[in-house]
Amino acid sequence: MQHTKTKGQVTVEFIIDETGRVLRPRIISASHRDFEQAALDAVTKSKWQPGRKNGKDVRTLVRLPVNFKP
């Protein structure tokens, strides 16, 4: 992505499976379309811990705002 002096926010929704992998990431909203791919890349390349319920790892739906600052 081209460096820009624009700030913005992208909201990404995805599932963290029982092993911590990201499944089905999708953009919910974006202040600038130029930030969408960077937000998806950041989410999918990050390490995540799965949710826990009754002491067991479970799939978890996450809605995460990703902020961009100049």
C-alpha positions in Angstrom: 0.0 0.0 0.0 1.2 3.5 -0.8 2.2 5.5 2.3 -0.3 8.2 3.0 -1.0 10.8 5.6 -4.6 9.7 6.0 -5.9 8.1 9.2 -8.7 5.6 9.1 -10.4 2.6 10.6 -11.4 -0.8 9.2 -13.7 -3.2 11.1 -12.9 -6.8 10.4 -15.0 -9.8 11.4 -13.6 -13.3 11.6 -13.7 -16.6 13.4 -10.8 -17.9 15.5 -11.0 -21.7 15.5 -10.1 -24.1 18.3 -6.4 -24.0 17.2 -6.1 -20.2 16.9 -6.4 -20.0 13.1 -8.4 -17.2 11.5 -11.3 -18.3 9.3 -13.5 -16.3 7.0 -12.2 -12.8 7.6 -14.3 -10.1 6.0 -14.6 -6.4 6.1 -17.6 -5.0 8.0 -16.8 -1.3 7.4 -13.9 0.9 6.3 -13.3 4.6 6.3 -11.0 4.3 3.3 -11.0 1.4 0.9 -7.2 1.6 0.6 -6.9 0.2 4.1 -9.0 -2.9 3.6 -6.3 -5.3 2.4 -3.8 -4.2 5.0 -6.3 -4.8 7.8 -7.2 -8.3 6.4 -3.4 -9.1 6.2 -2.8 -7.9 9.7 -5.6 -10.1 11.1 -4.7 -13.2 9.2 -1.0 -13.0 9.9 -1.4 -12.5 13.7 -1.4 -15.2 16.3 -4.7 -15.7 18.2 -5.8 -17.7 21.2 -9.1 -19.4 20.8 -12.0 -18.6 23.1 -12.6 -20.9 26.1 -15.9 -22.3 27.4 -16.2 -24.8 30.2 -12.4 -25.2 30.1 -12.3 -26.2 26.4 -11.1 -24.2 23.4 -14.0 -23.1 21.1 -14.6 -21.2 17.9 -15.0 -17.6 18.6 -16.6 -14.8 16.4 -14.5 -11.6 16.6 -15.3 -8.1 15.4 -12.1 -6.1 15.6 -11.5 -2.4 14.7 -8.1 -1.8 13.1 -6.9 1.8 13.3 -4.5 3.4 10.9 -2.6 6.6 11.8 -0.2 8.7 9.6 
